[in-house]
Amino acid sequence: MEKIDLYQRRSFGDLLTDTFVFIKQEFKSFLICFCYLALPVLGMDVLIKSTFLRDLIFYSEGKSAADIFNFNGNILWSYFFNLVVVYWIMLTTLSYIRVYQEKCETGDKNRISVREVWIVMRRKGLSLGIWGIGYVCISLVATLFLIIPGIYFFITLTFGGYLIVMADRKIKEGFSLSFIGGEWWSTFGYGIILNLIISLLSYIFLIPTWVLYIPSLVTGNPENNYIASAFLLLASLGQNFLYTIYFIGISLKFFSIREGREHHSLYKKINSIGENAI
């Protein structure tokens, strides 16, 4: 299958279609990179959540294996590591797309390797992390004053990380309010649709939990807390993977905006005409 030219102006429908075409085309290669580079971090997240669920079970059974301080501490650690997981998934996904675009431009048809993605992650990881901390802080502070300013900054600064990883921009340029331009509402609506799709797909990973709980509701017998916890952890792992759909979709929106301003594809065609003429 021919590679997708990311530098294209795309309509709302084209963005959604090409997002899933990209996923279908690159699924095997991306999954391999994801398992090597992101799965260890997701595994740590599962361990932290398993500790939290273990303490929750102890409390539900009336045991005192964990005191209230440790219990609340595990909750905080779980929330904090959720942010780390989202950051790492974003870094992995954007780095993969960066390599994909570079291969498209050079005509390299070889499969993307874990090493190529890891090289980009090492170069951009710190910058993206610093930007991510600033992005979260700005959005939270704005939300504390009023919800609407929080939403505004959350959407307006969305593409900062993409500029850093895929356009080699500096950290301060990632906080520019001008890049999104007149695309604010379309980005807002597109993000909502992507999140709705992810939410619907996430229910697939909850099916084993429902299978466990439904008989207990019918018979009145309590479900096994440990099996239920294992199913919930599995669901968490699957739902974290679904974040990649959001980052891939927003990446296509990012390239669409850049194409509308920089006309990358047009210049590429002009240069190719000149080369053929020579």
C-alpha positions as semicolon CSV with decimal commas, in nm:
position;residue;x (nm);y (nm);z (nm)
1;M;0,000;0,000;0,000
2;E;0,130;0,344;-0,096
3;K;0,227;0,565;0,196
4;I;-0,003;0,849;0,293
5;D;0,120;1,199;0,214
6;L;0,074;1,368;0,550
7;Y;0,118;1,717;0,404
8;Q;-0,232;1,762;0,263
9;R;-0,523;1,992;0,331
10;R;-0,791;1,759;0,462
11;S;-1,159;1,808;0,530
12;F;-1,317;1,688;0,855
13;G;-1,420;1,359;0,694
14;D;-1,082;1,309;0,527
15;L;-0,906;1,355;0,861
16;L;-1,108;1,076;1,023
17;T;-1,077;0,846;0,721
18;D;-0,701;0,891;0,681
19;T;-0,647;0,846;1,056
20;F;-0,780;0,492;1,039
21;V;-0,619;0,426;0,699
22;F;-0,286;0,518;0,859
23;I;-0,356;0,290;1,157
24;K;-0,449;0,002;0,926
25;Q;-0,144;0,056;0,706
26;E;0,108;0,087;0,988
27;F;-0,055;-0,131;1,253
28;K;0,200;-0,413;1,262
29;S;0,506;-0,189;1,241
30;F;0,368;0,060;1,493
31;L;0,258;-0,214;1,733
32;I;0,611;-0,359;1,737
33;C;0,760;-0,017;1,816
34;F;0,492;0,050;2,075
35;C;0,551;-0,281;2,253
36;Y;0,927;-0,224;2,274
37;L;0,919;0,145;2,364
38;A;0,592;0,215;2,547
39;L;0,477;-0,116;2,694
40;P;0,737;-0,113;2,978
41;V;0,602;0,224;3,097
42;L;0,243;0,096;3,071
43;G;0,354;-0,206;3,272
44;M;0,476;0,022;3,552
45;D;0,140;0,199;3,541
46;V;-0,036;-0,136;3,583
47;L;0,183;-0,218;3,885
48;I;0,098;0,114;4,051
49;K;-0,273;0,068;3,984
50;S;-0,259;-0,290;4,108
51;T;-0,120;-0,160;4,440
52;F;-0,406;0,089;4,460
53;L;-0,664;-0,180;4,382
54;R;-0,507;-0,415;4,636
55;D;-0,545;-0,154;4,909
56;L;-0,900;-0,087;4,795
57;I;-0,980;-0,458;4,833
58;F;-0,829;-0,461;5,183
59;Y;-1,053;-0,170;5,283
60;S;-1,361;-0,333;5,131
61;E;-1,288;-0,652;5,326
62;G;-1,240;-0,461;5,649
63;K;-0,869;-0,535;5,677
64;S;-0,607;-0,287;5,791
65;A;-0,313;-0,388;5,572
66;A;-0,276;-0,032;5,444
67;D;-0,328;0,278;5,649
68;I;-0,517;0,581;5,520
69;F;-0,195;0,772;5,445
70;N;-0,058;0,501;5,218
71;F;-0,397;0,459;5,052
72;N;-0,421;0,827;4,961
73;G;-0,057;0,825;4,856
74;N;-0,125;0,546;4,608
75;I;-0,413;0,747;4,462
76;L;-0,182;1,047;4,407
77;W;0,087;0,826;4,254
78;S;-0,174;0,674;4,023
79;Y;-0,290;1,018;3,900
80;F;0,068;1,140;3,854
81;F;0,174;0,832;3,662
82;N;-0,132;0,865;3,437
83;L;0,021;1,191;3,313
84;V;0,357;1,018;3,262
85;V;0,188;0,742;3,062
86;V;0,005;0,990;2,836
87;Y;0,331;1,183;2,783
88;W;0,521;0,866;2,691
89;I;0,250;0,743;2,455
90;M;0,246;1,085;2,289
91;L;0,626;1,086;2,254
92;T;0,627;0,735;2,104
93;T;0,344;0,807;1,860
94;L;0,476;1,144;1,741
95;S;0,828;1,007;1,702
96;Y;0,694;0,723;1,488
97;I;0,502;0,966;1,268
98;R;0,815;1,186;1,238
99;V;1,012;0,887;1,105
100;Y;0,720;0,793;0,878
101;Q;0,712;1,140;0,722
102;E;1,090;1,144;0,672
103;K;1,072;0,810;0,492
104;C;0,791;0,943;0,272
105;E;1,003;1,242;0,170
106;T;1,310;1,030;0,091
107;G;1,116;0,753;-0,081
108;D;1,240;0,496;0,170
109;K;0,999;0,200;0,162
110;N;1,166;0,000;0,439
111;R;0,966;-0,075;0,752
112;I;1,014;0,169;1,039
113;S;1,245;0,019;1,301
114;V;1,238;0,052;1,678
115;R;1,585;0,206;1,668
116;E;1,476;0,486;1,431
117;V;1,185;0,578;1,656
118;W;1,399;0,559;1,970
119;I;1,655;0,801;1,821
120;V;1,380;1,062;1,774
121;M;1,246;0,996;2,124
122;R;1,590;1,054;2,277
123;R;1,634;1,381;2,089
124;K;1,288;1,520;2,161
125;G;1,190;1,359;2,491
126;L;1,322;1,628;2,726
127;S;1,185;1,919;2,522
128;L;0,844;1,755;2,492
129;G;0,845;1,679;2,866
130;I;0,922;2,041;2,961
131;W;0,656;2,165;2,721
132;G;0,408;1,909;2,860
133;I;0,458;2,030;3,218
134;G;0,401;2,389;3,109
135;Y;0,099;2,290;2,900
136;V;-0,067;2,110;3,191
137;C;0,008;2,392;3,435
138;I;-0,127;2,665;3,205
139;S;-0,443;2,466;3,131
140;L;-0,503;2,390;3,501
141;V;-0,444;2,748;3,617
142;A;-0,672;2,884;3,345
143;T;-0,939;2,629;3,442
144;L;-0,918;2,731;3,808
145;F;-1,021;3,085;3,714
146;L;-1,291;2,987;3,469
147;I;-1,359;2,670;3,270
148;I;-1,379;2,851;2,935
149;P;-1,024;2,999;2,949
150;G;-0,899;2,651;3,041
151;I;-1,062;2,502;2,732
152;Y;-0,927;2,786;2,519
153;F;-0,564;2,732;2,620
154;F;-0,603;2,354;2,614
155;I;-0,702;2,368;2,245
156;T;-0,487;2,665;2,140
157;L;-0,165;2,507;2,269
158;T;-0,253;2,157;2,147
159;F;-0,004;2,163;1,861
160;G;0,293;2,278;2,068
161;G;0,424;1,926;2,121
162;Y;0,380;1,848;1,751
163;L;0,582;2,157;1,658
164;I;0,863;2,045;1,889
165;V;0,880;1,682;1,773
166;M;0,790;1,709;1,405
167;A;0,896;2,061;1,310
168;D;1,210;2,096;1,529
169;R;1,076;2,410;1,697
170;K;1,209;2,535;2,029
171;I;1,016;2,491;2,354
172;K;0,907;2,855;2,370
173;E;0,759;2,825;2,019
174;G;0,547;2,539;2,150
175;F;0,357;2,794;2,361
176;S;0,278;3,018;2,065
177;L;-0,089;3,115;2,045
178;S;-0,068;3,196;1,675
179;F;-0,013;2,855;1,512
180;I;-0,372;2,736;1,542
181;G;-0,499;3,055;1,375
182;G;-0,854;3,020;1,244
183;E;-0,857;2,644;1,304
184;W;-0,963;2,663;1,670
185;W;-1,323;2,548;1,631
186;S;-1,241;2,276;1,378
187;T;-0,966;2,145;1,609
188;F;-1,204;2,156;1,906
189;G;-1,476;1,965;1,719
190;Y;-1,230;1,716;1,572
191;G;-1,082;1,647;1,916
192;I;-1,430;1,580;2,059
193;I;-1,508;1,331;1,781
194;L;-1,176;1,150;1,832
195;N;-1,238;1,126;2,206
196;L;-1,591;0,993;2,147
197;I;-1,453;0,724;1,917
198;I;-1,187;0,630;2,173
199;S;-1,449;0,617;2,449
200;L;-1,670;0,384;2,244
201;L;-1,379;0,156;2,154
202;S;-1,263;0,147;2,516
203;Y;-1,582;-0,040;2,611
204;I;-1,444;-0,341;2,423
205;F;-1,180;-0,382;2,693
206;L;-1,448;-0,368;2,963
207;I;-1,639;-0,669;2,824
208;P;-1,451;-0,924;3,045
209;T;-1,542;-0,718;3,353
210;W;-1,907;-0,707;3,252
211;V;-1,903;-1,084;3,194
212;L;-1,779;-1,121;3,552
213;Y;-2,022;-0,876;3,712
214;I;-2,346;-0,968;3,532
215;P;-2,374;-1,323;3,677
216;S;-2,308;-1,185;4,026
217;L;-2,592;-0,938;3,983
218;V;-2,827;-1,215;3,867
219;T;-2,731;-1,476;4,128
220;G;-2,654;-1,238;4,414
221;N;-2,318;-1,404;4,474
222;P;-2,026;-1,160;4,514
223;E;-1,770;-1,154;4,236
224;N;-1,406;-1,242;4,297
225;N;-1,234;-0,912;4,379
226;Y;-0,895;-1,028;4,255
227;I;-1,022;-1,148;3,917
228;A;-1,222;-0,825;3,880
229;S;-0,907;-0,624;3,954
230;A;-0,711;-0,819;3,692
231;F;-0,980;-0,747;3,431
232;L;-0,981;-0,377;3,524
233;L;-0,604;-0,360;3,484
234;L;-0,632;-0,527;3,143
235;A;-0,896;-0,269;3,046
236;S;-0,665;0,012;3,161
237;L;-0,383;-0,124;2,944
238;G;-0,607;-0,139;2,638
239;Q;-0,753;0,206;2,697
240;N;-0,405;0,355;2,726
241;F;-0,317;0,208;2,386
242;L;-0,623;0,378;2,236
243;Y;-0,465;0,716;2,314
244;T;-0,254;0,658;2,004
245;I;-0,565;0,709;1,789
246;Y;-0,603;1,060;1,929
247;F;-0,238;1,152;1,872
248;I;-0,238;1,012;1,518
249;G;-0,558;1,200;1,435
250;I;-0,432;1,531;1,574
251;S;-0,103;1,477;1,386
252;L;-0,297;1,469;1,058
253;K;-0,471;1,792;1,162
254;F;-0,129;1,941;1,240
255;F;0,006;1,856;0,894
256;S;-0,315;1,985;0,734
257;I;-0,269;2,325;0,900
258;R;0,099;2,339;0,803
259;E;0,016;2,253;0,443
260;G;-0,241;2,533;0,429
261;R;0,026;2,784;0,535
262;E;0,354;2,651;0,400
263;H;0,229;2,471;0,085
264;H;0,481;2,195;0,138
265;S;0,322;1,957;-0,116
266;L;0,298;2,230;-0,380
267;Y;0,669;2,317;-0,350
268;K;0,754;1,948;-0,360
269;K;0,562;1,907;-0,687
270;I;0,730;2,216;-0,835
271;N;1,073;2,082;-0,741
272;S;0,991;1,742;-0,889
273;I;0,885;1,907;-1,215
274;G;1,218;2,091;-1,226
275;E;1,412;1,772;-1,159
276;N;1,225;1,585;-1,433
277;A;1,287;1,868;-1,678
278;I;1,661;1,848;-1,610
